[in-house]
């Protein structure tokens, strides 16, 4: 695997690693943490056995690095970063108010879920990884992924409906 250049590995992995990190660390640390993860992946590449895809293996490294990031900061665990922080940092040139309201609502709902529930939603539904790959990334069984995804969807639906019902009143 070491035959690939750093640039090739970077081009393949950066987008997914950046998205994964961006939802888990404060905006001010996203680029640094992503760079640290890519460096760790590159250094660990000779030990990559190919038992999983390179992307899922890299996300597992990212998952552990983010946990280490919070351990060294002596924080209270992994933080789910609100999408509203992302929205505030971008300037809208057109009126996207309906879209922004939906994004904020989804962001608020995701912030009420556990970190593992958010991770399984992101990896299975957004990134399109299989249950087996998600299990490898999170270090749990495939059955646990399926169960976690079911509970995450159920909780998301409950919180989202409660939030939207509250907004109508």
C-alpha positions as CSV (number, residue, x, y, z in Angstrom):
1,X,0.0,0.0,0.0
2,X,3.0,2.3,0.6
3,X,3.4,2.5,-3.2
4,X,0.6,5.2,-3.3
5,X,2.0,8.7,-2.9
6,X,1.0,10.9,0.0
7,X,-0.9,13.2,-2.5
8,X,-3.0,10.2,-3.8
9,X,-3.9,9.1,-0.2
10,X,-4.6,12.7,0.8
11,X,-6.9,13.3,-2.2
12,X,-8.8,10.0,-1.6
13,X,-9.2,10.4,2.2
14,X,-9.3,14.1,3.0
15,X,-12.9,14.8,2.1
16,X,-14.4,12.0,4.2
17,X,-12.1,12.5,7.1
18,X,-12.7,16.3,7.1
19,X,-16.5,15.7,7.2
20,X,-16.2,13.2,10.0
21,X,-14.0,15.4,12.1
22,X,-16.0,18.6,11.4
23,X,-19.1,17.1,13.1
24,X,-17.1,16.2,16.2
25,X,-14.7,18.9,17.1
26,X,-15.0,22.7,17.5
27,X,-14.6,24.6,14.2
28,X,-11.3,26.2,15.3
29,X,-9.7,22.7,15.6
30,X,-11.1,21.0,12.6
31,X,-8.2,21.6,10.2
32,X,-5.5,20.7,12.8
33,X,-7.3,17.5,13.9
34,X,-7.9,16.5,10.3
35,X,-4.2,17.1,9.5
36,X,-3.2,15.0,12.5
37,X,-5.5,12.2,11.5
38,X,-4.1,12.2,7.9
39,X,-0.6,12.1,9.3
40,X,-1.5,9.2,11.6
41,X,-3.0,7.3,8.7
42,X,0.0,7.9,6.5
43,X,2.4,6.7,9.2
44,X,0.2,3.6,9.9
45,X,-0.2,2.8,6.3
46,X,2.5,0.1,6.2
47,X,0.5,-1.8,8.9
48,X,-2.7,-1.6,6.8
49,X,-3.7,-5.3,6.2
50,X,-6.5,-4.7,3.8
51,X,-9.1,-6.5,6.0
52,X,-11.4,-3.5,5.5
53,X,-11.5,-0.6,3.0
54,X,-8.9,2.1,3.4
55,X,-11.6,4.6,4.1
56,X,-13.2,2.6,7.0
57,X,-9.7,1.9,8.4
58,X,-8.9,5.6,8.2
59,X,-12.2,6.5,9.9
60,X,-11.4,4.1,12.7
61,X,-8.1,6.0,13.2
62,X,-10.0,9.3,13.2
63,X,-12.6,8.0,15.7
64,X,-9.8,7.1,18.1
65,X,-7.8,10.3,17.5
66,X,-10.9,12.4,18.3
67,X,-11.3,10.5,21.5
68,X,-7.7,11.2,22.3
69,X,-8.2,14.8,21.4
70,X,-10.9,15.2,24.1
71,X,-9.0,13.1,26.6
72,X,-6.0,15.4,26.3
73,X,-8.2,18.5,26.7
74,X,-9.8,16.9,29.7
75,X,-13.2,17.8,28.3
76,X,-16.4,16.0,28.9
77,X,-16.3,13.6,26.1
78,X,-16.9,14.0,22.4
79,X,-18.7,17.1,21.4
80,X,-21.3,17.1,18.6
81,X,-20.7,20.4,16.8
82,X,-23.8,22.2,15.8
83,X,-24.3,22.8,12.1
84,X,-25.5,26.3,13.1
85,X,-21.8,27.1,13.8
86,X,-21.1,26.1,10.2
87,X,-23.9,28.2,8.9
88,X,-22.8,31.3,10.8
89,X,-19.3,31.0,9.2
90,X,-20.7,31.1,5.7
91,X,-22.3,34.1,4.1
92,X,-25.5,33.5,2.1
93,X,-25.7,35.5,-1.1
94,X,-29.3,34.3,-1.8
95,X,-32.3,33.8,0.4
96,X,-32.0,30.2,1.6
97,X,-34.1,30.7,4.8
98,X,-36.2,27.6,4.3
99,X,-33.2,25.5,3.7
100,X,-31.3,27.0,6.7
101,X,-34.3,26.4,9.0
102,X,-34.3,22.8,8.0
103,X,-30.5,22.4,8.5
104,X,-30.8,24.1,11.9
105,X,-33.7,21.9,12.9
106,X,-31.8,18.7,11.8
107,X,-28.7,20.0,13.6
108,X,-30.6,20.7,16.8
109,X,-32.1,17.2,16.6
110,X,-28.7,15.5,16.0
111,X,-27.3,17.3,19.1
112,X,-29.8,15.5,21.2
113,X,-28.6,12.1,20.1
114,X,-25.6,10.2,21.6
115,X,-22.2,10.5,19.8
116,X,-22.5,6.8,18.7
117,X,-26.0,7.4,17.2
118,X,-24.7,10.5,15.3
119,X,-21.7,8.4,14.1
120,X,-23.8,5.6,12.9
121,X,-26.2,7.9,11.1
122,X,-23.3,9.7,9.4
123,X,-21.5,6.6,8.4
124,X,-24.4,4.5,7.3
125,X,-26.9,7.0,5.9
126,X,-24.7,9.9,4.7
127,X,-21.4,8.3,3.8
128,X,-22.9,5.0,2.6
129,X,-20.8,2.6,4.5
130,X,-22.1,-1.0,5.0
131,X,-23.0,-2.2,8.5
132,X,-19.9,-4.3,8.6
133,X,-17.7,-1.3,7.7
134,X,-19.4,0.8,10.4
135,X,-18.9,-2.0,12.9
136,X,-15.2,-2.0,12.1
137,X,-14.9,1.8,12.4
138,X,-16.8,2.0,15.7
139,X,-15.4,-1.2,17.2
140,X,-18.8,-2.9,17.7
141,X,-20.6,-5.8,16.1
142,X,-22.7,-5.6,12.9
143,X,-25.8,-6.4,15.0
144,X,-25.0,-3.6,17.4
145,X,-24.7,-1.2,14.4
146,X,-28.1,-2.3,13.1
147,X,-29.7,-1.9,16.5
148,X,-28.0,1.4,17.1
149,X,-29.1,2.7,13.7
150,X,-32.7,1.6,14.4
151,X,-32.7,3.4,17.8
152,X,-30.9,6.4,16.3
153,X,-33.6,6.8,13.6
154,X,-36.4,6.3,16.2
155,X,-34.9,8.9,18.5
156,X,-34.2,11.3,15.7
157,X,-37.8,11.0,14.5
158,X,-39.1,11.5,18.0
159,X,-37.0,14.6,18.7
160,X,-37.5,16.1,15.3
161,X,-41.3,15.7,15.5
162,X,-41.4,17.2,19.0
163,X,-39.2,20.2,17.9
164,X,-41.4,20.8,14.8
165,X,-44.6,20.4,16.7
166,X,-43.3,22.9,19.3
167,X,-42.5,25.4,16.5
168,X,-46.0,25.3,15.1
169,X,-47.7,26.3,18.4
